[in-house]
Amino acid sequence: MKTVTIFGSSLPTEGTPTYAEAQRLGRLLAAEAYVVCNGGYGGIMEASARGAREAGGHTIGVTCSVWPFRANAWVVEEVRTDSFPERIMTLIERGDAYVVLPGGTGTLAELALVWEMMNKSALSKTVGGRKPLLVMAPYWQPVIDCLSQEGALGRLGDAASDWRVPALGLVTLVQGADQALAELRKWFEDRARARANP
């Protein structure tokens, strides 16, 4: 079974659109036999784990002993880490794919690290040197737009339009849970076909 690591804010509560979308994503993933892995606490983490459990799926919550909190009630398997950096690395290492939902600085740090590790081919368990990294639009669009301007820094004498930022090709913007699931399905089906027909 493939594991999808979900990153997102701890703030959304039940009844909010963000919580509902994360819960729906968890449900859709579990219905397709994906394991849902996240940071194990509240907000998007709780919602996605809840959706997965409601659909009969397996959930992993990666928590941290730095904080006194325990994993939310929807986590089946808690992985306790000793530090914040270890927690992020465990979340990344557990994932066969990543979905980044709305969040704050913690989610931004997670997105940046997994993205840069992929950019530098530093991820384990990669398929063809990378893994699916799905980022929720429109929330993260400004971050993508900001980084797309790196090409303008270019080299002396290069036209900005001729200078590409390879890292941008590692991220797929999605509009919601349905598109995220469709992108994951396509990714893994394409890889399976490629392996079957080398």
N, CA, C and O of each residue as an XYZ file, in Angstrom:
792
protein
N       0.837     -1.195      0.000
C       0.000      0.000      0.000
C       0.874      1.248      0.000
O       1.907      1.297      0.668
N       0.450      2.249     -0.752
C       1.159      3.518     -0.824
C       0.717      4.415      0.330
O      -0.441      4.399      0.747
N       1.668      5.194      0.830
C       1.384      6.137      1.909
C       1.415      7.554      1.367
O       2.369      7.954      0.700
N       0.365      8.311      1.658
C       0.305      9.721      1.283
C       0.465     10.554      2.546
O      -0.342     10.457      3.470
N       1.508     11.369      2.580
C       1.713     12.277      3.704
C       1.002     13.586      3.404
O       1.190     14.187      2.346
N       0.184     14.014      4.354
C      -0.570     15.258      4.216
C      -0.003     16.282      5.186
O       0.118     16.016      6.381
N       0.344     17.449      4.668
C       0.799     18.568      5.487
C      -0.300     19.620      5.528
O      -0.993     19.832      4.533
N      -0.465     20.282      6.675
C      -1.467     21.343      6.762
C      -1.595     21.901      8.159
O      -0.993     21.394      9.106
N      -2.375     22.937      8.275
C      -2.536     23.695      9.513
C      -3.205     22.892     10.629
O      -4.031     22.014     10.380
N      -2.824     23.216     11.858
C      -3.471     22.615     13.036
C      -4.691     23.422     13.476
O      -5.363     23.040     14.434
N      -4.988     24.524     12.801
C      -6.023     25.448     13.280
C      -7.456     25.154     12.840
O      -8.364     25.378     13.641
N      -7.724     24.669     11.627
C      -9.119     24.484     11.213
C      -9.892     23.554     12.150
O      -9.369     22.545     12.622
N     -11.131     23.915     12.402
C     -11.991     23.120     13.278
C     -13.160     22.544     12.477
O     -13.466     22.994     11.373
N     -13.789     21.551     13.062
C     -14.938     20.926     12.415
C     -15.978     21.988     12.073
O     -16.272     22.869     12.881
N     -16.523     21.894     10.879
C     -17.513     22.865     10.434
C     -16.946     23.913      9.494
O     -17.703     24.637      8.847
N     -15.620     24.007      9.408
C     -15.003     24.959      8.482
C     -14.762     24.273      7.136
O     -14.589     23.055      7.086
N     -14.748     25.053      6.038
C     -14.511     24.453      4.718
C     -13.164     23.734      4.611
O     -13.064     22.694      3.962
N     -12.140     24.285      5.244
C     -10.810     23.673      5.170
C     -10.799     22.317      5.862
O     -10.217     21.361      5.347
N     -11.434     22.228      7.020
C     -11.536     20.957      7.744
C     -12.301     19.943      6.891
O     -11.893     18.789      6.764
N     -13.415     20.393      6.308
C     -14.251     19.492      5.509
C     -13.497     18.956      4.294
O     -13.631     17.783      3.945
N     -12.702     19.817      3.647
C     -11.959     19.369      2.466
C     -10.865     18.378      2.850
O     -10.624     17.409      2.130
N     -10.205     18.617      3.976
C      -9.177     17.683      4.451
C      -9.801     16.341      4.827
O      -9.235     15.285      4.547
N     -10.966     16.391      5.461
C     -11.673     15.164      5.826
C     -12.068     14.389      4.566
O     -11.944     13.166      4.508
N     -12.538     15.118      3.573
C     -12.921     14.492      2.304
C     -11.710     13.868      1.614
O     -11.799     12.771      1.063
N     -10.582     14.569      1.648
C      -9.359     14.034      1.052
C      -8.959     12.725      1.729
O      -8.633     11.748      1.056
N      -8.985     12.709      3.056
C      -8.662     11.484      3.784
C      -9.580     10.338      3.412
O      -9.137      9.200      3.252
N     -10.862     10.644      3.274
C     -11.851      9.622      2.918
C     -11.585      9.068      1.513
O     -11.618      7.856      1.300
N     -11.324      9.963      0.565
C     -11.055      9.538     -0.811
C      -9.786      8.699     -0.905
O      -9.747      7.698     -1.621
N      -8.758      9.108     -0.185
C      -7.497      8.361     -0.207
C      -7.680      6.957      0.360
O      -7.216      5.977     -0.223
N      -8.357      6.870      1.500
C      -8.571      5.563      2.127
C      -9.416      4.652      1.245
O      -9.186      3.443      1.190
N     -10.393      5.235      0.555
C     -11.247      4.444     -0.331
C     -10.453      3.824     -1.479
O     -10.875      2.825     -2.061
N      -9.304      4.417     -1.804
C      -8.428      3.882     -2.862
C      -7.236      3.133     -2.267
O      -6.250      2.871     -2.957
N      -7.336      2.793     -0.985
C      -6.344      1.961     -0.279
C      -5.011      2.654     -0.009
O      -3.994      1.987      0.180
N      -5.008      3.982      0.012
C      -3.809      4.690      0.456
C      -3.800      4.766      1.977
O      -4.851      4.911      2.601
N      -2.620      4.667      2.573
C      -2.437      4.961      3.995
C      -2.291      6.470      4.117
O      -1.567      7.089      3.337
N      -2.971      7.065      5.088
C      -2.872      8.506      5.319
C      -1.924      8.759      6.481
O      -2.134      8.264      7.588
N      -0.882      9.531      6.218
C       0.105      9.894      7.237
C       0.092     11.408      7.395
O       0.055     12.139      6.405
N       0.122     11.878      8.636
C       0.197     13.320      8.881
C       0.827     13.569     10.242
O       1.327     12.645     10.883
N       0.801     14.819     10.676
C       1.448     15.198     11.928
C       0.723     14.788     13.190
O       1.229     15.021     14.288
N      -0.455     14.182     13.069
C      -1.086     13.528     14.201
C      -1.878     14.372     15.176
O      -2.513     13.829     16.080
N      -1.859     15.686     15.018
C      -2.546     16.538     15.998
C      -3.894     17.020     15.459
O      -4.623     16.240     14.846
N      -4.234     18.289     15.678
C      -5.549     18.800     15.319
C      -5.616     19.408     13.931
O      -4.689     19.283     13.130
N      -6.734     20.070     13.663
C      -6.908     20.778     12.408
C      -6.948     19.847     11.212
O      -7.674     18.853     11.209
N      -6.162     20.174     10.199
C      -6.111     19.377      8.979
C      -5.633     17.965      9.267
O      -6.070     17.013      8.621
N      -4.737     17.828     10.236
C      -4.236     16.497     10.595
C      -5.369     15.625     11.127
O      -5.524     14.475     10.717
N      -6.150     16.178     12.033
C      -7.295     15.447     12.574
C      -8.317     15.145     11.484
O      -8.819     14.026     11.380
N      -8.617     16.159     10.673
C      -9.656     16.005      9.653
C      -9.306     14.932      8.633
O     -10.150     14.107      8.283
N      -8.066     14.937      8.154
C      -7.683     13.946      7.136
C      -7.635     12.540      7.724
O      -8.019     11.575      7.063
N      -7.162     12.421      8.967
C      -7.156     11.115      9.631
C      -8.586     10.637      9.885
O      -8.896      9.456      9.729
N      -9.435     11.558     10.271
C     -10.833     11.209     10.528
C     -11.509     10.688      9.259
O     -12.189      9.662      9.280
N     -11.311     11.410      8.157
C     -11.899     10.970      6.894
C     -11.410      9.594      6.495
O     -12.186      8.756      6.035
N     -10.116      9.365      6.674
C      -9.546      8.061      6.322
C     -10.122      6.950      7.187
O     -10.460      5.881      6.677
N     -10.236      7.187      8.478
C     -10.776      6.163      9.383
C     -12.247      5.900      9.099
O     -12.699      4.756      9.164
N     -12.995      6.951      8.785
C     -14.415      6.774      8.466
C     -14.604      5.911      7.221
O     -15.644      5.276      7.043
N     -13.581      5.897      6.359
C     -13.633      5.058      5.158
C     -12.935      3.719      5.372
O     -12.749      2.956      4.425
N     -12.548      3.433      6.620
C     -11.926      2.154      6.941
C     -10.439      2.075      6.663
O      -9.874      0.983      6.615
N      -9.792      3.230      6.476
C      -8.375      3.245      6.141
C      -7.450      3.242      7.344
O      -7.877      3.402      8.487
N      -6.173      3.056      7.053
C      -5.126      3.084      8.083
C      -4.538      4.487      8.149
O      -4.333      5.133      7.122
N      -4.269      4.956      9.372
C      -3.710      6.291      9.553
C      -2.467      6.233     10.428
O      -2.381      5.446     11.371
N      -1.506      7.087     10.089
C      -0.274      7.225     10.856
C      -0.158      8.676     11.295
O      -0.291      9.588     10.479
N       0.089      8.890     12.581
C       0.307     10.235     13.103
C       1.716     10.353     13.643
O       2.094      9.630     14.564
N       2.495     11.261     13.076
C       3.879     11.462     13.513
C       3.897     12.645     14.476
O       3.766     13.797     14.064
N       4.060     12.347     15.757
C       4.000     13.377     16.792
C       5.401     13.649     17.344
O       6.383     13.047     16.910
N       5.469     14.561     18.303
C       6.773     15.004     18.803
C       6.735     15.159     20.316
O       5.821     15.786     20.852
N       7.717     14.593     21.008
C       7.750     14.631     22.473
C       8.040     16.028     23.023
O       7.918     16.254     24.227
N       8.419     16.958     22.159
C       8.637     18.349     22.582
C       7.332     18.952     23.102
O       7.345     19.790     24.004
N       6.211     18.522     22.534
C       4.903     19.028     22.940
C       4.206     18.007     23.835
O       4.399     16.805     23.655
N       3.404     18.457     24.791
C       2.755     17.532     25.725
C       1.522     16.829     25.155
O       0.914     16.001     25.834
N       1.151     17.147     23.922
C      -0.080     16.617     23.344
C       0.101     15.195     22.816
O       1.199     14.786     22.440
N      -0.992     14.466     22.800
C      -1.000     13.130     22.206
C      -1.685     13.198     20.836
O      -2.295     14.204     20.474
N      -1.568     12.129     20.111
C      -2.194     12.063     18.788
C      -3.714     12.140     18.907
O      -4.290     11.759     19.926
N      -4.349     12.635     17.859
C      -5.811     12.715     17.861
C      -6.416     11.308     17.815
O      -5.733     10.327     17.519
N      -7.692     11.240     18.110
C      -8.378      9.947     18.270
C      -8.482      9.141     16.978
O      -8.800      7.952     17.022
N      -8.222      9.760     15.835
C      -8.372      9.082     14.550
C      -7.073      8.444     14.065
O      -7.042      7.806     13.013
N      -6.013      8.619     14.832
C      -4.720      8.029     14.475
C      -4.668      6.582     14.956
O      -4.893      6.315     16.136
N      -4.376      5.656     14.060
C      -4.254      4.241     14.408
C      -2.844      3.945     14.904
O      -2.659      3.256     15.907
N      -1.862      4.469     14.196
C      -0.456      4.193     14.493
C       0.264      5.510     14.797
O       0.451      6.342     13.910
N       0.661      5.687     16.043
C       1.399      6.901     16.411
C       2.901      6.627     16.356
O       3.388      5.645     16.916
N       3.619      7.506     15.675
C       5.081      7.453     15.626
C       5.576      8.679     16.386
O       5.419      9.812     15.931
N       6.175      8.435     17.548
C       6.614      9.532     18.424
C       8.073      9.863     18.124
O       8.929      8.979     18.154
N       8.358     11.128     17.836
C       9.727     11.564     17.560
C      10.208     12.468     18.692
O       9.414     12.939     19.507
N      11.526     12.704     18.731
C      12.115     13.465     19.835
C      12.334     14.940     19.537
O      12.611     15.720     20.448
N      12.215     15.332     18.277
C      12.455     16.737     17.933
C      11.624     17.122     16.718
O      11.139     16.267     15.978
N      11.470     18.421     16.531
C      10.710     18.925     15.391
C      11.364     18.532     14.060
O      10.661     18.074     13.159
N      12.699     18.698     13.904
C      13.321     18.262     12.647
C      13.140     16.762     12.378
O      12.914     16.353     11.239
N      13.242     15.949     13.433
C      13.046     14.506     13.256
C      11.613     14.208     12.819
O      11.378     13.319     12.000
N      10.668     14.951     13.368
C       9.265     14.762     12.998
C       9.056     15.049     11.512
O       8.420     14.263     10.809
N       9.588     16.171     11.037
C       9.432     16.511      9.623
C      10.082     15.447      8.737
O       9.502     15.026      7.737
N      11.285     15.020      9.108
C      11.973     14.014      8.295
C      11.212     12.689      8.275
O      11.171     12.010      7.250
N      10.613     12.325      9.403
C       9.832     11.087      9.456
C       8.609     11.190      8.556
O       8.280     10.243      7.841
N       7.935     12.334      8.587
C       6.787     12.548      7.707
C       7.190     12.427      6.242
O       6.476     11.825      5.439
N       8.325     12.997      5.907
C       8.802     12.942      4.526
C       9.185     11.515      4.138
O       8.808     11.032      3.071
N       9.932     10.850      5.006
C      10.403      9.495      4.694
C       9.262      8.489      4.588
O       9.350      7.536      3.813
N       8.200      8.687      5.351
C       7.062      7.760      5.302
C       6.261      7.875      4.012
O       5.594      6.925      3.601
N       6.330      9.043      3.373
C       5.461      9.298      2.233
C       5.950      8.735      0.911
O       7.133      8.815      0.581
N       5.012      8.161      0.159
C       5.242      7.837     -1.246
C       4.751      8.982     -2.119
O       5.058      9.051     -3.309
N       3.983      9.882     -1.507
C       3.452     11.066     -2.175
C       3.100     12.078     -1.090
O       2.975     11.731      0.085
N       2.943     13.345     -1.508
C       2.672     14.416     -0.541
C       1.551     15.303     -1.061
O       1.490     15.623     -2.249
N       0.663     15.696     -0.145
C      -0.361     16.680     -0.461
C      -0.232     17.789      0.573
O      -0.289     17.541      1.777
N      -0.058     19.016      0.087
C       0.140     20.161      0.973
C      -1.122     21.013      0.955
O      -1.431     21.669     -0.040
N      -1.844     20.992      2.069
C      -3.065     21.771      2.224
C      -2.717     23.112      2.867
O      -1.560     23.327      3.230
N      -3.681     24.020      3.017
C      -3.374     25.319      3.618
C      -2.745     25.185      5.001
O      -3.094     24.294      5.775
N      -1.818     26.081      5.294
C      -1.142     26.050      6.589
C      -0.299     27.284      6.801
O      -0.306     28.208      5.987
N       0.432     27.289      7.907
C       1.271     28.422      8.279
C       2.746     28.128      8.077
O       3.137     27.455      7.123
N       3.564     28.648      8.999
C       5.013     28.519      8.844
C       5.480     27.068      8.948
O       6.427     26.676      8.266
N       4.830     26.271      9.791
C       5.211     24.862      9.903
C       4.969     24.120      8.600
O       5.812     23.345      8.150
N       3.812     24.363      7.999
C       3.488     23.724      6.723
C       4.412     24.224      5.621
O       4.836     23.455      4.758
N       4.722     25.515      5.656
C       5.655     26.079      4.680
C       7.029     25.423      4.800
O       7.669     25.121      3.792
N       7.479     25.205      6.037
C       8.773     24.538      6.259
C       8.750     23.117      5.700
O       9.721     22.669      5.091
N       7.641     22.413      5.909
C       7.514     21.042      5.405
C       7.526     21.020      3.879
O       8.216     20.207      3.264
N       6.754     21.924      3.281
C       6.729     22.030      1.824
C       8.121     22.335      1.283
O       8.588     21.688      0.346
N       8.780     23.327      1.884
C      10.100     23.738      1.398
C      11.111     22.598      1.489
O      11.905     22.394      0.570
N      11.083     21.856      2.596
C      12.076     20.795      2.775
C      11.850     19.634      1.815
O      12.794     19.166      1.179
N      10.617     19.167      1.703
C      10.372     18.036      0.798
C      10.644     18.453     -0.646
O      11.153     17.658     -1.436
N      10.311     19.679     -0.988
C      10.529     20.194     -2.336
C      12.026     20.264     -2.645
O      12.465     19.841     -3.714
N      12.802     20.802     -1.703
C      14.242     20.932     -1.925
C      14.934     19.570     -1.933
O      15.866     19.350     -2.707
N      14.481     18.661     -1.075
C      15.058     17.309     -1.094
C      14.816     16.637     -2.445
O      15.687     15.944     -2.973
N      13.627     16.850     -2.991
C      13.329     16.296     -4.303
C      14.172     16.992     -5.377
O      14.671     16.347     -6.299
N      14.321     18.289     -5.249
C      15.106     19.067     -6.205
C      16.562     18.605     -6.246
O      17.212     18.652     -7.291
N      17.063     18.159     -5.092
C      18.452     17.705     -4.999
C      18.569     16.177     -5.044
O      19.628     15.624     -4.746
N      17.484     15.501     -5.414
C      17.453     14.030     -5.505
C      17.879     13.371     -4.201
O      18.617     12.386     -4.207
N      17.414     13.917     -3.088
C      17.815     13.420     -1.768
C      16.723     12.615     -1.072
O      16.855     12.296      0.110
N      15.652     12.282     -1.783
C      14.572     11.502     -1.177
C      14.823     10.016     -1.346
O      15.310      9.571     -2.385
N      14.485      9.251     -0.314
C      14.508      7.798     -0.448
C      13.177      7.350     -1.050
O      12.238      8.141     -1.145
N      13.097      6.098     -1.449
C      11.867      5.517     -2.012
C      11.341      6.301     -3.215
O      10.129      6.356     -3.424
N      12.217      6.904     -4.003
C      11.729      7.686     -5.128
C      11.420      6.801     -6.318
O      11.999      5.728     -6.489
N      10.503      7.271     -7.129
C      10.161      6.616     -8.385
C      10.640      7.548     -9.488
O      10.079      8.626     -9.686
N      11.679      7.130    -10.206
C      12.202      7.984    -11.262
C      12.804      9.268    -10.731
O      12.800     10.288    -11.421
N      13.326      9.231     -9.505
C      14.003     10.393     -8.949
C      13.111     11.393     -8.244
O      13.601     12.405     -7.741
N      11.821     11.139     -8.194
C      10.914     12.077     -7.523
C       9.647     11.374     -7.054
O       9.417     10.202     -7.352
N       8.839     12.111     -6.318
C       7.547     11.625     -5.840
C       6.500     12.691     -6.148
O       6.852     13.849     -6.368
N       5.228     12.324     -6.167
C       4.199     13.338     -6.383
C       4.188     14.347     -5.232
O       4.153     13.963     -4.063
N       4.218     15.630     -5.570
C       4.111     16.714     -4.593
C       2.979     17.618     -5.060
O       3.149     18.449     -5.952
N       1.823     17.437     -4.437
C       0.615     18.163     -4.823
C       0.372     19.291     -3.834
O       0.367     19.081     -2.621
N       0.172     20.480     -4.363
C       0.069     21.683     -3.542
C      -1.272     22.347     -3.826
O      -1.624     22.583     -4.982
N      -2.014     22.645     -2.775
C      -3.367     23.159     -2.926
C      -3.383     24.614     -3.392
O      -2.828     25.506     -2.750
N      -4.041     24.815     -4.531
C      -4.286     26.163     -5.030
C      -5.719     26.532     -4.640
O      -6.544     25.636     -4.462
N      -6.036     27.804     -4.503
C      -5.166     28.956     -4.750
C      -4.276     29.332     -3.562
O      -3.487     30.272     -3.662
N      -4.391     28.618     -2.446
C      -3.701     29.029     -1.218
C      -2.196     29.188     -1.417
O      -1.628     30.207     -1.022
N      -1.547     28.202     -2.019
C      -0.084     28.227     -2.165
C       0.378     28.860     -3.469
O       1.581     28.920     -3.726
N      -0.545     29.331     -4.296
C      -0.171     29.937     -5.577
C       0.832     31.084     -5.427
O       1.772     31.157     -6.218
N       0.673     31.990     -4.440
C       1.654     33.076     -4.305
C       3.080     32.584     -4.037
O       4.044     33.208     -4.481
N       3.215     31.475     -3.319
C       4.552     30.916     -3.065
C       5.158     30.421     -4.374
O       6.328     30.675     -4.659
N       4.357     29.715     -5.169
C       4.829     29.224     -6.464
C       5.196     30.401     -7.362
O       6.232     30.386     -8.026
N       4.336     31.423     -7.377
C       4.599     32.597     -8.210
C       5.888     33.291     -7.797
O       6.668     33.720     -8.647
N       6.110     33.400     -6.492
C       7.327     34.040     -5.984
C       8.563     33.279     -6.451
O       9.518     33.883     -6.940
N       8.550     31.969     -6.303
C       9.713     31.168     -6.678
C       9.914     31.104     -8.185
O      11.029     30.880     -8.657
N       8.841     31.298     -8.939
C       8.987     31.281    -10.397
C       9.813     32.464    -10.881
O      10.330     32.447    -11.998
N       9.937     33.489    -10.046
C      10.722     34.665    -10.418
C      12.221     34.443    -10.248
O      13.022     35.288    -10.648
N      12.608     33.305     -9.655
C      14.034     33.035     -9.491
C      14.749     33.046    -10.832
O      15.914     33.433    -10.916
N      14.058     32.625    -11.874
C      14.660     32.613    -13.195
C      15.143     33.977    -13.640
O      16.096     34.079    -14.413
N      14.490     35.030    -13.157
C      14.893     36.385    -13.521
C      16.261     36.733    -12.950
O      16.919     37.656    -13.432
N      16.698     35.994    -11.917
C      18.029     36.234    -11.360
C      19.089     35.770    -12.347
O      20.146     36.386    -12.490
N      18.780     34.660    -13.030
C      19.571     34.153    -14.138
C      21.066     34.296    -14.046
O      21.640     34.468    -12.970
N      21.672     34.220    -15.194
C      23.107     34.441    -15.324
C      23.304     35.710    -16.132
O      22.436     36.096    -16.915
N      24.415     36.342    -15.947
C      24.712     37.561    -16.686
C      24.598     37.288    -18.182
O      25.241     36.383    -18.713
N      23.775     38.084    -18.848
C      23.628     37.930    -20.288
C      22.491     37.020    -20.703
O      22.132     36.987    -21.880
N      21.911     36.275    -19.762
C      20.790     35.398    -20.106
C      19.487     36.179    -20.077
O      19.273     37.017    -19.201
N      18.641     35.907    -21.017
C      17.302     36.488    -20.981
C      16.476     35.722    -19.967
O      16.524     34.493    -19.916
N      15.719     36.450    -19.159
C      14.916     35.797    -18.117
C      13.976     34.761    -18.717
O      13.712     33.725    -18.106
N      13.472     35.044    -19.917
C      12.519     34.111    -20.526
C      13.183     32.794    -20.936
O      12.502     31.785    -21.123
N      14.509     32.805    -21.074
C      15.222     31.587    -21.457
C      15.741     30.811    -20.259
O      16.321     29.737    -20.415
N      15.540     31.336    -19.092
C      16.089     30.729    -17.883
C      14.966     30.021    -17.139
O      14.051     30.673    -16.637
N      15.024     28.720    -17.063
C      13.959     27.955    -16.409
C      14.338     27.618    -14.977
O      15.517     27.515    -14.639
N      13.330     27.449    -14.149
C      13.537     27.038    -12.766
C      13.078     25.587    -12.669
O      11.880     25.336    -12.537
N      14.007     24.619    -12.731
C      13.623     23.199    -12.779
C      12.762     22.760    -11.600
O      11.906     21.888    -11.754
N      12.973     23.346    -10.436
C      12.234     22.919     -9.244
C      10.732     23.101     -9.399
O       9.957     22.368     -8.785
N      10.305     24.068    -10.210
C       8.872     24.308    -10.373
C       8.172     23.112    -11.004
O       6.985     22.889    -10.764
N       8.897     22.345    -11.806
C       8.315     21.171    -12.434
C       8.076     20.015    -11.478
O       7.471     19.011    -11.854
N       8.544     20.148    -10.251
C       8.369     19.092     -9.253
C       7.060     19.225     -8.485
O       6.677     18.322     -7.740
N       6.377     20.348     -8.666
C       5.156     20.648     -7.913
C       3.966     20.657     -8.862
O       4.042     21.189     -9.969
N       2.867     20.059     -8.413
C       1.616     20.102     -9.170
C       0.572     20.822     -8.338
O       0.251     20.396     -7.228
N       0.044     21.910     -8.873
C      -1.031     22.631     -8.191
C      -2.350     21.912     -8.436
O      -2.660     21.541     -9.568
N      -3.122     21.717     -7.377
C      -4.431     21.068     -7.494
C      -5.483     21.953     -6.844
O      -5.183     22.738     -5.945
N      -6.721     21.817     -7.312
C      -7.804     22.678     -6.840
C      -8.627     22.072     -5.709
O      -9.477     22.756     -5.139
N      -8.396     20.822     -5.376
C      -9.174     20.211     -4.309
C      -8.893     18.725     -4.207
O      -8.024     18.193     -4.897
N      -9.638     18.063     -3.338
C      -9.416     16.645     -3.054
C      -9.595     15.769     -4.287
O      -8.826     14.830     -4.494
N     -10.603     16.065     -5.108
C     -10.854     15.238     -6.295
C      -9.682     15.292     -7.266
O      -9.247     14.263     -7.785
N      -9.174     16.496     -7.509
C      -8.049     16.618     -8.433
C      -6.790     15.984     -7.848
O      -6.003     15.376     -8.572
N      -6.604     16.127     -6.543
C      -5.441     15.501     -5.896
C      -5.477     13.989     -6.101
O      -4.466     13.383     -6.457
N      -6.628     13.388     -5.877
C      -6.759     11.941     -6.054
C      -6.514     11.537     -7.505
O      -5.846     10.539     -7.774
N      -7.059     12.319     -8.437
C      -6.867     12.017     -9.855
C      -5.392     12.088    -10.241
O      -4.910     11.255    -11.008
N      -4.675     13.077     -9.713
C      -3.243     13.218    -10.018
C      -2.441     12.049     -9.441
O      -1.529     11.537    -10.090
N      -2.781     11.634     -8.232
C      -2.092     10.490     -7.628
C      -2.344      9.218     -8.426
O      -1.425      8.445     -8.695
N      -3.587      9.018     -8.796
C      -3.941      7.826     -9.574
C      -3.152      7.797    -10.885
O      -2.587      6.768    -11.257
N      -3.122      8.927    -11.573
C      -2.402      9.018    -12.847
C      -0.909      8.766    -12.650
O      -0.288      8.036    -13.422
N      -0.339      9.375    -11.612
C       1.099      9.224    -11.347
C       1.480      7.748    -11.177
O       2.380      7.240    -11.846
N       0.772      7.078    -10.265
C       1.137      5.691     -9.960
C       0.785      4.736    -11.098
O       1.493      3.753    -11.316
N      -0.300      5.011    -11.828
C      -0.633      4.179    -12.989
C       0.416      4.340    -14.089
O       0.821      3.358    -14.712
N       0.854      5.575    -14.328
C       1.889      5.819    -15.343
C       3.187      5.098    -14.975
O       3.837      4.507    -15.838
N       3.565      5.149    -13.691
C       4.797      4.477    -13.251
C       4.677      2.964    -13.385
O       5.631      2.291    -13.775
N       3.497      2.432    -13.059
C       3.287      0.982    -13.177
C       3.388      0.541    -14.638
O       3.977     -0.498    -14.934
N       2.815      1.331    -15.549
C       2.903      1.010    -16.977
C       4.346      1.065    -17.471
O       4.780      0.224    -18.259
N       5.084      2.073    -16.991
C       6.483      2.225    -17.409
C       7.326      1.035    -16.950
O       8.211      0.577    -17.673
N       7.044      0.541    -15.744
C       7.786     -0.623    -15.240
C       7.410     -1.891    -16.013
O       8.253     -2.753    -16.259
N       6.135     -1.989    -16.391
C       5.665     -3.178    -17.109
C       6.161     -3.202    -18.554
O       6.296     -4.269    -19.153
N       6.433     -2.014    -19.108
C       6.898     -1.912    -20.497
C       8.174     -1.081    -20.567
O       8.153      0.050    -21.052
N       9.284     -1.636    -20.085
C      10.530     -0.843    -20.048
C      11.071     -0.529    -21.438
O      12.106      0.126    -21.564
